[in-house]
Every structure is written in structure tokens, then in C-alpha cells.
Amino acid sequence: MSSSAENSSGQDYSLAELMVCAASEAFRDDGEILVTGIGVLPRLAASLAMKSSNTDIMMTDSEAWLLTEPNPVSGRKPSQPQAQETWMGFSRIFDVVWSGRRHALVGPSQVDQFAQSNISALGGSYDKPKVQMLGTRGFPGNSISHANSFFVPAHSRRVFVEGECDVVCSIGYNPARLPRGYQFADIDVRMVITDLAVMDWGGPEKQLRLLSLNPGISVEQVRDNTGFDIHVPDKVPVTPTPDAEQLKIISALDPANIRARQIKDNPPGDRST
């Protein structure tokens, strides 16, 4: 399979690059907040946004510093200094998180109809799951404190599950699980970017809504690979293809092209042929 398609300028682009560009749009209107992308492609998306659509956002080096410029995800030599702006230790991180001045782009293992997500365990029982994963980590606190978006490189019913997640790690739009005093207006689950489409939770009663279809993908494919009903507007556009400047920025942020190894077989961005 070819690993690239062409944009309007005739440049090749991969599915990974299409998803990075689509995910970067999640941060466009955030203003000056802390942005966290968990994983290679989500971090590239956050870095691209910082370099293009929202230059006010801040990122960390994943350790203890805020950066003026995002670090490359590959090809950075140990001797190459990073563009440190100021110290950002644990105490300051939690001040930012709890104040709501953060937007995280995360990769859940399961997502349900309520926008709840799971990264903890699969199958079995709570005491003896079939698959033990990360545990809940920061998902509970993140989901009650600030905006979160989901990045799903393999859209399927194994991820978008029927009913509820096996373990509910993050708050969603489920009235039966709302913490005391919380309303839907207090919850901010934003975008869902997958290899098939771009979605959000703006449908009736916070239903998952289809915003755009990735090139070559049909509504039926999205429905067939989702374990619950989604809201499909009368007109659904095609996800915009990466432009020349976006591809240039992505290449500079990932000179070793490790993005090509993040999605199986590195498929082209346009799968209509």
C-alpha cells in the first residue's frame, strides 16, 4: 500500500500527517493555556498548533520546563539545547491543571457513548480483569478540571464500545455518574480524532457527532466501526488535507519520520483508491 496521498498542491501526505493536522485544530481557540499531547502523534499535533494556529499555547518538555519552542519528537541530539522559558515543576503543574488552564490530547483504550474513557483494564471483573493496563492515572482529575480531547488511531468497536467502558476512568456526559454538584456544563470533552473521522460531543443530548470524514471514508464505515449510535448531520465535509506549511513544520519536528511507524502500514491520507 502506498504510504502517501496528495494535497491540493500535489504534495504527498500520510494518514498520520492528516490526523496530526486535524488534531492540531482542537487547540486553535484555546488562547494561552498549557497543552499536553500524550504520544508521538498527539504531541506532534500540539507542537504544530503551537507553531501555527495558536502561538499562545504553552508546552512542557515532559519533565520540568515550559518551552518557548516545542522539542522535536525525533532527531534531537543530546547536545542540542531546548528552548526553556521557565521552570514548571509538579506544584506549578497542578496549579495549572486544577485551575482549568490545560487541554490534554490523550489516547484512550475505550470510549463509550457518554464520552467516558478507559485506560485501566479490559474484560473480566474489577478484581480480576482479563487485561491490566495503566490504571486510571491522571484521567479522573484531568476530566473534572480541564478540557480533554481523544486521539484514536484505530477506530473500531473495540475502542468505541457498546454500553459503558469496562473501567470508567474519566468523567463524561453520563447523568448517573455525575459527581455531586456537577452539571454537563462543567465537563469539557472536546474533539475526537480518529483514522476515519473527526467528531465531537455536540449532538443532541451530548451525543457523539460526526464533523468530517477523512478522505475516502464513508459514513457507513464510521457507523459500522462504532458500538453506539452517532449523530450524523445532513452534510458532512471531508477533513481538510495538510497544506505545504503544515507538512514543513511536521517534518522539522520529526526529521527521523517516526510518525510513519505510529499507524499500521503507514497508510495514505486519502483512501479513496
C-alpha positions in Angstrom: 0.0 0.0 0.0 1.2 3.5 -0.8 2.2 5.5 2.3 1.0 8.8 0.9 -1.7 10.8 -0.9 -1.5 14.2 -2.5 -2.9 17.6 -1.2 -4.2 20.4 -3.4 -0.6 21.4 -4.1 0.4 18.0 -5.3 2.4 17.2 -2.1 2.3 13.7 -0.6 0.8 13.2 2.8 0.1 10.2 5.0 -2.8 9.3 7.3 -0.6 10.1 10.3 0.0 13.6 8.9 -3.7 14.1 8.2 -4.6 13.2 11.7 -1.8 15.4 13.2 -3.2 18.4 11.3 -6.8 17.6 12.2 -5.9 17.2 15.9 -4.0 20.5 15.9 -7.3 22.2 15.3 -8.5 21.2 18.7 -6.2 23.8 20.2 -6.9 26.7 17.8 -9.2 28.8 20.0 -7.7 27.9 23.4 -5.6 31.0 24.0 -2.8 30.9 26.4 -3.0 27.6 28.2 -0.9 24.5 28.8 -1.3 21.9 26.1 -0.3 18.2 26.6 -0.2 15.7 23.8 0.3 12.1 25.1 2.1 10.0 22.4 4.0 10.8 19.3 1.2 11.9 17.0 -0.7 13.9 19.7 2.5 15.6 20.7 3.2 16.5 17.1 -0.4 17.9 16.9 0.1 20.1 19.9 3.5 21.2 18.6 2.1 22.0 15.2 -0.6 24.1 16.8 2.0 26.0 18.9 3.9 26.7 15.7 0.9 27.7 13.5 -2.7 28.1 14.6 -2.2 29.1 18.2 1.2 30.6 19.1 -0.1 31.5 22.6 -0.3 27.9 23.9 2.4 26.6 26.1 4.0 23.1 26.2 6.4 21.4 28.6 9.4 19.2 28.0 7.5 16.4 29.8 9.8 16.9 32.8 10.2 20.3 34.5 10.3 23.1 32.0 8.0 25.2 29.9 9.2 25.7 26.4 9.3 28.7 24.1 9.6 26.3 21.1 8.4 22.7 21.1 11.0 20.0 21.2 11.3 17.7 18.1 9.9 14.2 18.7 12.9 12.7 16.9 16.4 13.6 15.6 17.3 15.9 18.6 20.9 15.4 19.7 21.7 15.2 23.4 23.9 18.2 23.0 21.1 20.3 21.4 19.6 22.7 24.0 15.9 23.0 24.3 14.2 26.4 24.3 13.5 26.6 28.0 11.3 29.5 29.1 10.7 28.9 32.8 10.7 26.1 35.4 7.4 24.1 35.6 7.7 21.6 38.4 4.9 19.5 40.0 3.5 22.2 42.2 3.0 24.6 39.3 1.7 21.9 37.0 -1.1 21.0 39.5 -1.9 24.7 40.0 -2.5 24.9 36.2 -4.4 21.6 36.0 -6.8 22.3 38.8 -7.4 25.9 37.6 -8.6 24.5 34.2 -5.9 26.2 32.2 -4.9 23.0 30.4 -6.1 21.0 27.4 -4.9 17.4 27.1 -5.0 15.2 23.9 -5.0 11.6 25.1 -5.3 8.1 23.6 -7.9 6.1 25.5 -8.3 2.3 25.0 -12.0 2.6 25.2 -14.6 5.4 24.7 -18.3 5.0 25.4 -21.5 6.8 24.3 -21.2 9.1 27.3 -17.6 10.3 26.4 -16.3 8.3 29.3 -12.9 6.7 28.7 -10.8 3.8 29.9 -7.0 3.3 30.1 -7.1 1.0 33.2 -8.2 -2.6 32.4 -10.3 -4.7 30.0 -12.7 -7.5 30.5 -13.2 -9.8 33.4 -14.0 -8.3 36.8 -12.7 -5.3 38.7 -10.8 -7.7 41.0 -9.5 -9.9 38.1 -9.5 -8.1 34.7 -8.5 -10.0 31.6 -6.1 -7.3 30.6 -4.4 -4.9 33.1 -3.2 -1.7 31.6 -2.0 1.6 33.0 -4.5 2.2 35.8 -6.6 5.3 35.9 -3.5 7.6 36.2 -4.5 11.2 35.9 -7.7 10.7 34.0 -10.2 11.3 36.9 -8.6 14.6 38.0 -7.9 15.8 34.4 -11.5 15.2 33.3 -13.1 17.2 36.2 -10.6 20.0 35.9 -9.9 20.9 32.2 -10.5 20.3 28.6 -9.7 16.9 27.1 -9.7 15.5 23.5 -9.3 12.0 22.3 -6.9 10.7 19.7 -7.8 7.2 18.3 -5.5 5.8 15.5 -7.6 2.6 15.0 -11.3 3.4 15.0 -13.2 0.2 15.9 -15.9 -1.2 18.1 -13.2 -2.4 20.5 -12.5 1.2 21.2 -15.9 2.8 20.8 -17.7 0.3 22.9 -21.4 -0.6 23.4 -22.7 0.3 26.8 -20.1 1.7 29.2 -16.3 1.3 29.4 -15.1 -1.7 31.3 -13.5 0.7 33.8 -14.7 4.3 33.8 -11.5 6.4 34.2 -12.8 9.8 33.2 -16.0 11.7 33.7 -18.3 12.2 30.7 -21.9 13.1 30.0 -23.5 10.3 32.0 -26.1 11.7 34.4 -25.9 8.5 36.5 -22.2 9.2 37.2 -22.1 13.0 37.7 -20.2 13.9 40.9 -22.3 15.8 43.4 -22.8 19.4 42.3 -21.6 18.8 38.8 -23.6 19.6 35.6 -22.8 18.9 32.0 -21.7 22.5 31.6 -18.8 21.7 34.0 -17.5 18.9 31.8 -15.3 19.7 28.7 -14.7 16.7 26.4 -13.9 18.4 23.1 -12.7 16.7 19.9 -12.3 13.0 18.9 -9.8 12.5 16.1 -9.6 9.0 14.5 -8.2 7.4 11.4 -11.8 7.5 10.0 -13.2 10.9 11.0 -13.2 13.9 13.2 -16.0 14.2 15.8 -17.2 16.0 18.9 -19.9 15.6 21.5 -22.1 18.3 20.1 -25.0 16.1 19.1 -28.4 16.0 20.7 -28.0 15.4 24.5 -24.2 15.3 24.1 -24.3 12.5 21.5 -21.1 11.9 19.6 -21.4 14.0 16.4 -19.6 13.5 13.1 -17.8 16.6 12.0 -15.8 15.5 9.0 -14.9 12.3 7.2 -11.3 11.6 6.3 -10.7 11.4 2.6 -12.0 8.1 1.1 -14.1 7.2 4.2 -17.9 6.9 4.2 -20.5 7.5 6.9 -21.3 3.8 6.8 -17.7 2.9 7.7 -17.8 5.1 10.7 -21.1 3.8 11.9 -20.0 0.1 11.3 -17.0 0.7 13.5 -18.7 2.4 16.4 -20.5 0.4 19.1 -23.2 3.1 19.6 -25.3 5.5 17.6 -23.7 8.7 16.4 -25.3 11.9 15.2 -24.7 12.5 11.5 -25.6 16.0 10.2 -27.3 16.3 6.8 -24.0 17.5 5.2 -20.6 16.1 6.4 -17.5 17.7 4.8 -14.2 16.0 4.1 -11.4 16.5 6.7 -9.1 19.2 5.3 -5.8 17.9 3.8 -2.5 19.2 5.2 -1.1 22.2 3.5 2.5 22.8 2.5 3.4 24.9 5.6 1.9 22.3 8.0 3.9 19.5 6.3 7.0 21.5 6.5 6.5 22.1 10.2 5.8 18.5 10.9 8.9 17.4 9.0 11.0 19.8 11.1 9.5 18.5 14.3 10.1 14.8 13.3 13.1 14.7 11.0 13.5 10.9 11.6 9.9 10.3 10.5 8.9 8.2 13.4 5.3 9.3 12.7 5.4 6.8 9.8 5.6 3.9 12.4 2.6 5.0 14.5 -0.2 3.7 12.4 -0.1 0.1 11.0 1.3 0.1 7.4 1.6 3.9 7.4 -1.5 4.3 5.0 -2.0 7.2 2.7 -4.1 10.1 3.8 -6.7 9.6 1.0 -8.0 6.0 1.0 -10.5 6.5 -1.9 -8.3 4.4 -4.2 
